[in-house]
């Protein structure tokens, strides 16, 4: 396993945690619009998906080549690959 990629994934997860904390602090009760909070949550979700794909790649899972960030590929009982996002 590539220690740099794992470090990068952990760093991404830490940054997402910070974004979620900021979103919670910026809830409408604090005078921020729901749009601001929604944008922070969208960014956090995207960052988590990238971190998940990075970690999955480092652990040897198959990823969809058509998605960004890549989704995990599942194989059904007949052996066909299936991407949940495509």
Secondary structure by P-SEA (a helix, b strand, c coil): ccaaaaaaaaaaaaaaaaaaaaaaaacccccccaaaaaaaaaaaaaaaaaaaaaaaaaabbbbbcccccccbbbbcccbbbbbccc
